[in-house]
Amino acid sequence: MPRIAGVNIPDEKRIEVALTYIYGVGKKVSKDALKATKINPDTRAHKLSADDINRLKDYLEKNHKIEGDLKRDIMFNVKRLKDIKSYRGVRHQRGLPVRGQRTKTNSRTRRGNKRVTVGSGRVAIAKK
């Protein structure tokens, strides 16, 4: 199983698709990397030589932020927004949608699946 940037690449998939398992590598970056390293996109991942894997690894690390570096940058960007108390930072802190989506309905992903109905929180009244 080839290993690039700390991620095990699936053996039986085409290398063009297998590279997208790396965080920060999508179809476009995958195609660009294969074109720059002159590797056929139709070859299976397990058929790559060690030299091909090293060329891919070097290209991705030099030209793109992937995996840990990208995650760290995103985390610092969100932290900066929270520190300066911007609108987006406050939305991140409260766990609400950040990019202008409506919140009266359709924000279950960010807020959690709290299905609140009219009588759901009522306490039973003690009998006399």
trRosetta pair geometry for C-beta under 8 A, 3 or more apart (Angstrom, degrees):
i j d omega theta_ij theta_ji phi_ij phi_ji
1 8 4.8 12 146 -163 129 105
1 9 6.7 170 179 60 77 60
1 10 7.6 -35 -140 -123 101 21
1 11 5.6 -86 -103 -58 71 98
1 45 7.9 21 -148 123 54 123
1 46 7.5 -42 -95 -94 40 91
2 8 7.6 135 81 -157 44 53
2 9 4.5 -16 76 46 96 120
2 11 7.8 136 7 -96 80 64
2 18 7.9 76 58 144 120 140
2 45 5.4 -125 20 171 123 102
2 46 7.3 -157 -20 -93 95 44
2 48 6.1 15 -71 59 146 127
2 53 5.2 -153 -145 -114 120 130
3 6 7.2 9 177 -119 100 13
3 7 6.9 164 -154 75 64 34
3 8 5.6 -33 -99 -96 81 56
3 9 7.0 -162 -88 3 26 84
4 7 6.1 -27 71 58 65 86
4 9 5.9 37 15 -40 103 120
4 19 7.4 -23 68 -123 152 77
4 22 6.3 -57 97 -76 105 136
4 53 6.6 -141 -74 -165 101 89
4 56 6.2 -51 -115 111 143 113
4 57 5.1 -148 -135 -91 90 88
4 60 6.8 69 170 39 121 151
5 22 5.4 72 59 -140 133 125
5 57 6.9 179 -41 -136 72 84
5 60 6.4 -83 -46 110 126 135
5 61 7.0 174 -88 -74 99 91
5 66 5.2 -42 -144 110 163 126
5 67 4.7 177 158 -14 117 139
6 67 5.9 120 50 -159 115 161
6 68 7.4 49 29 -24 151 109
7 21 5.9 177 155 118 133 97
7 22 5.0 -180 42 -99 153 74
7 23 7.6 164 -65 0 144 77
7 67 6.8 -155 -32 -89 112 126
9 13 7.9 -120 166 57 84 109
9 15 7.8 22 170 -131 142 69
9 18 4.5 68 -176 162 103 115
9 19 7.0 -6 -124 -81 124 44
9 21 6.1 156 -121 53 60 131
9 22 7.8 -24 -87 -45 92 96
9 45 4.9 -154 128 -159 115 147
10 13 4.6 56 92 7 115 115
10 18 5.3 -140 54 -123 80 99
10 21 6.5 132 -6 -40 94 155
10 45 6.3 123 90 28 51 152
11 44 7.1 31 160 161 60 106
11 45 5.4 -136 -138 76 29 106
11 46 4.0 32 -159 -51 94 115
12 44 6.3 -32 -149 -155 32 122
12 45 7.5 -30 11 35 14 99
12 46 7.1 4 -67 -4 44 119
13 17 4.8 -104 168 85 119 112
13 18 4.3 150 86 -66 113 91
13 44 7.1 138 80 -143 23 74
13 45 6.0 29 65 -12 71 116
14 17 5.0 78 64 15 86 101
14 18 6.6 -161 89 -12 37 93
14 41 6.4 43 163 155 117 69
14 42 5.8 -54 -137 -142 121 35
14 43 7.1 112 -148 70 70 31
14 44 6.4 -71 -99 -96 42 50
14 45 7.6 110 159 -36 11 78
15 18 5.3 -54 -132 41 35 114
15 19 6.3 44 165 -30 66 99
15 34 6.7 131 109 -98 114 125
15 39 6.5 -62 98 134 156 127
15 40 8.0 102 37 90 127 58
15 41 6.4 -135 69 -149 91 44
15 43 5.5 12 -7 77 120 82
15 44 7.1 131 -39 -178 79 11
15 45 5.2 135 -90 -84 73 68
15 48 6.4 93 -91 -58 135 126
16 19 6.6 -53 -158 22 21 109
16 20 8.0 22 144 -21 51 101
16 27 7.6 37 165 -143 95 72
16 30 5.3 109 -161 141 59 123
16 31 6.5 34 -142 -80 108 67
16 34 6.2 -43 -92 -27 81 157
16 41 3.9 36 -55 -165 122 102
16 42 7.5 -1 -6 -65 118 35
17 20 5.9 -52 -168 20 43 114
17 30 7.7 83 -74 167 17 164
18 21 6.1 -34 -176 4 49 114
18 45 4.4 50 -27 -66 178 131
19 22 6.0 -37 -179 14 58 112
19 25 5.2 -92 149 141 89 141
19 29 7.8 -138 132 102 123 88
19 30 4.1 149 81 -121 127 106
19 33 6.6 -171 -166 63 162 140
19 34 7.7 -147 -11 -47 155 103
19 56 7.4 -124 -104 -172 123 133
19 60 8.0 -163 -159 -82 116 140
20 25 5.7 -141 -111 109 40 88
20 26 5.9 40 -126 -138 100 31
20 27 6.4 0 -84 -65 130 55
20 30 5.6 -52 -57 -50 80 143
21 25 7.9 -5 51 69 36 113
22 25 4.2 38 75 21 103 125
22 60 7.3 4 121 -171 164 154
22 66 5.6 2 153 -171 116 130
22 67 6.4 -65 -171 -54 89 95
23 66 6.4 135 82 -173 65 72
23 67 5.1 108 56 -94 103 49
23 70 6.4 -163 124 69 100 132
23 71 6.8 20 127 -50 148 104
24 29 7.5 -25 138 52 66 171
24 64 6.4 157 141 150 115 113
24 65 6.1 -113 -160 104 152 64
24 66 4.0 -164 73 -120 132 61
24 67 6.4 -101 15 -24 123 41
24 70 4.3 167 -80 -20 137 168
25 29 4.8 -124 -142 90 66 128
25 30 5.6 92 167 -62 102 83
25 33 7.5 -19 -142 -10 120 144
25 60 6.8 -27 -84 -136 128 127
25 64 7.1 96 -87 119 82 155
25 66 5.9 13 -39 -118 94 123
26 29 5.6 91 46 18 63 99
26 30 6.7 -115 105 -7 31 98
27 30 5.6 -60 -146 38 27 115
27 31 6.3 26 158 -18 65 106
28 31 6.0 -56 -150 35 28 108
28 32 6.4 24 154 -16 64 108
29 32 5.6 -55 -146 39 32 112
29 33 6.2 35 155 -22 66 106
29 60 7.8 78 160 -122 114 91
29 64 5.9 68 -151 -100 132 160
30 33 5.9 -55 -147 34 27 110
30 34 6.5 22 157 -14 63 108
30 41 7.9 93 139 -128 98 109
31 34 6.0 -60 -148 39 29 107
31 35 6.2 28 156 -19 66 109
31 41 6.8 -4 -116 -94 69 140
32 35 5.8 -57 -146 38 29 110
32 36 6.2 26 157 -18 66 109
33 36 5.9 -57 -145 38 28 108
33 37 6.2 6 162 0 65 113
33 56 6.0 67 159 -143 120 81
33 59 5.2 139 -145 112 88 132
33 60 5.8 10 -118 -71 140 86
33 63 7.8 177 -96 65 86 132
33 64 7.9 -64 -72 -1 114 136
34 37 6.2 -65 -138 50 27 96
34 39 4.9 -94 -149 67 79 92
34 40 7.6 -46 -179 104 118 7
34 41 5.0 84 142 -79 164 84
34 56 7.8 4 -86 -107 59 106
35 38 7.5 24 -177 -75 30 42
36 59 5.6 146 97 -145 127 142
36 63 7.9 42 75 -2 175 165
37 52 7.2 107 149 -154 128 69
37 55 4.5 131 -146 134 121 118
37 56 5.6 -70 -22 -77 173 63
37 59 5.4 -109 -58 -26 111 152
39 43 6.8 -89 171 32 93 130
39 48 7.3 11 -151 -120 136 109
39 52 5.5 100 -103 -154 127 114
39 55 7.5 158 -44 86 118 127
39 56 6.9 -21 -4 -67 154 107
40 43 4.9 96 80 -22 99 101
43 47 5.3 -122 -179 80 101 118
43 48 6.5 115 123 -70 129 76
44 47 4.8 82 65 6 85 108
45 48 6.1 -36 -166 -2 42 114
48 52 4.3 -123 -169 85 97 132
48 53 5.4 112 127 -54 126 86
48 56 7.9 -21 -168 -6 151 137
49 52 4.8 103 53 3 74 100
49 53 7.2 -139 96 -3 42 86
50 53 5.7 -54 -149 37 35 112
50 54 6.3 35 153 -19 67 106
51 54 5.8 -55 -148 37 30 110
51 55 6.4 32 153 -20 64 105
52 55 5.8 -55 -150 35 31 111
52 56 6.4 30 154 -17 65 105
53 56 5.8 -55 -150 37 31 111
53 57 6.2 33 153 -21 66 108
54 57 5.6 -53 -143 37 32 113
54 58 6.2 31 158 -18 65 106
55 58 5.9 -56 -147 37 28 109
55 59 6.3 28 156 -19 64 108
56 59 5.8 -58 -148 37 29 110
56 60 6.2 22 160 -15 66 109
57 60 6.2 -60 -147 38 26 106
57 61 6.2 17 160 -13 64 113
58 61 6.1 -62 -143 41 26 106
58 62 6.1 17 164 -13 65 114
59 62 6.3 -67 -146 41 23 103
59 63 5.9 -18 174 14 64 120
60 63 6.8 -75 -129 51 19 87
60 64 5.5 -48 -161 48 61 110
60 66 5.7 -2 163 -8 109 149
61 64 7.8 -52 -80 56 9 68
61 66 7.3 -86 -92 34 52 114
65 69 4.7 -122 -155 108 91 113
65 70 4.3 132 133 -74 100 84
65 73 6.4 1 172 4 156 145
66 69 6.8 49 54 47 37 102
66 70 5.7 -9 -129 -14 12 125
67 70 6.4 109 50 27 21 102
67 71 6.9 -41 158 -5 37 108
68 71 5.8 -59 -142 40 29 109
68 72 6.1 30 159 -21 66 108
69 72 5.8 -56 -148 35 27 112
69 73 6.5 27 155 -19 63 106
70 73 5.8 -53 -148 35 31 111
70 74 6.5 30 154 -17 64 105
71 74 5.8 -55 -149 37 32 110
71 75 6.3 33 153 -20 65 107
72 75 5.7 -55 -148 36 31 113
72 76 6.3 28 155 -17 66 106
73 76 5.8 -56 -147 38 31 108
73 77 6.3 33 154 -22 65 105
74 77 5.7 -53 -149 34 31 113
74 78 6.5 28 155 -15 65 105
75 78 6.0 -57 -151 38 30 108
75 79 6.2 31 151 -20 65 109
76 79 5.4 -53 -143 38 33 114
76 80 6.3 40 155 -24 65 102
77 80 5.7 -50 -149 31 30 113
77 81 6.7 30 152 -17 62 103
78 81 5.7 -53 -153 35 34 112
78 82 6.5 34 150 -18 66 105
78 89 7.5 141 -174 -116 56 73
78 92 5.5 171 -164 -148 103 162
79 82 5.6 -55 -150 37 33 111
79 83 6.2 34 152 -23 67 106
80 83 5.7 -54 -145 34 31 112
80 84 6.5 13 163 -5 65 107
80 89 7.8 -114 102 -91 45 125
81 84 6.5 -64 -145 44 27 97
81 86 5.0 -75 -159 45 78 117
81 88 5.1 -58 -170 93 140 100
81 89 3.4 -172 139 -74 78 94
81 92 6.4 93 96 10 122 141
82 85 7.4 23 178 -77 35 42
82 89 4.1 179 -81 -166 35 107
82 90 7.8 135 -123 -62 62 36
82 92 5.9 -93 -72 79 100 124
82 93 5.7 121 -128 -60 106 103
83 89 7.2 -110 24 -148 39 153
84 89 6.4 152 62 -13 71 159
85 89 5.9 -130 -127 83 16 132
85 90 6.4 43 -164 -58 63 98
86 89 4.5 96 51 5 75 106
86 90 7.1 -141 92 -6 39 84
87 90 5.9 -55 -151 34 30 109
87 91 6.6 30 151 -18 64 105
88 91 5.6 -54 -150 36 34 113
88 92 6.5 38 150 -21 65 102
88 98 5.3 56 -148 -164 84 105
89 92 5.6 -50 -152 33 35 113
89 93 6.5 36 150 -21 65 104
90 93 5.5 -51 -149 34 35 114
90 94 6.3 21 158 -8 67 109
91 94 6.1 -62 -143 45 29 101
91 96 4.8 -93 -155 72 79 95
91 97 6.8 -48 -177 92 126 33
91 98 4.5 146 108 -105 134 66
92 95 7.7 29 178 -71 30 34
92 98 6.1 26 -62 -89 75 124
95 110 5.9 162 161 168 69 86
95 111 6.7 118 125 -104 101 48
96 103 6.3 -13 -160 -105 111 141
96 107 7.0 3 -155 174 71 145
96 110 5.8 84 -152 134 23 137
96 111 6.8 24 -108 -74 62 91
97 100 7.5 -82 127 47 111 21
97 101 4.1 -64 150 49 160 111
97 103 6.3 -162 25 -79 111 96
97 107 5.3 -110 -25 -131 117 115
97 110 5.0 -165 -61 1 65 159
101 106 7.0 -117 167 112 115 105
101 107 6.3 144 112 -93 120 98
102 105 6.6 12 115 53 117 64
102 106 6.1 56 76 61 98 112
102 107 7.1 -138 100 -45 54 106
103 107 4.6 -8 -126 -14 65 153
103 111 7.5 107 -153 -43 98 135
107 110 5.3 -43 175 46 91 105
107 111 5.1 67 117 -5 96 114
108 111 6.3 -73 -126 55 26 90
108 112 7.1 -71 -169 101 61 16
108 113 5.5 38 -166 -95 110 64
111 114 6.5 -80 135 21 102 109
115 120 7.7 160 110 -84 74 169
116 120 6.0 -148 -151 53 52 138
116 121 7.2 -1 -146 -31 97 112
117 120 4.6 102 52 -30 80 115
119 122 5.0 -37 -165 2 73 128
